[in-house]
Amino acid sequence: MRAVLAAVGALALAAPAQAVVAQFRSPSGNIGCVFSSERGGVGPFLRCDILSGVKPKPVRPKGGKLDWTCGFQMRWKGRALVTCAAVDERARVLRYGSRWSRDGFTCTSRRRGLRCTNLSGHGFLLSRTHSHRS
């Protein structure tokens, strides 16, 4: 019986879990976020990009081939990192005054910008006028 339970437990641990992916965007469409619960590789993570650009704008790396529209990405713990990509216009809208939360990440949408934090209290603010990590 113990051997059967151990074999079932080993199979359960070896079976890849289906990653949860969620997207949302600000009512203005200027900010878009994607969350992934994937635990392998970089996951879980929360990433938010702002079409009007991070203010102040970070230095563009040499050889960068993406549009220089940036945002922030973070894991459960630690500071957010600057990242660059695009906003999915099909993502659901996180209305002003609303909160989104999953797996230790929390984002609050306000007219003045989008504020997101992780389990360690680090995070970022994205807005048209300024952006910062904490």
Secondary structure, 3 states (H helix, E strand, C coil): CHHHHHHHHHHHHHCCCCCCEEEEECCCCCEEEEEECCCCCCCCEEEEEECCCCCCCCCCCCCCCCCCCEEEEECCCCCCEEEECCCCCCCEECCCCCEEEECCEEEEEECCEEEEECCCCCEEEECCCCEEEC
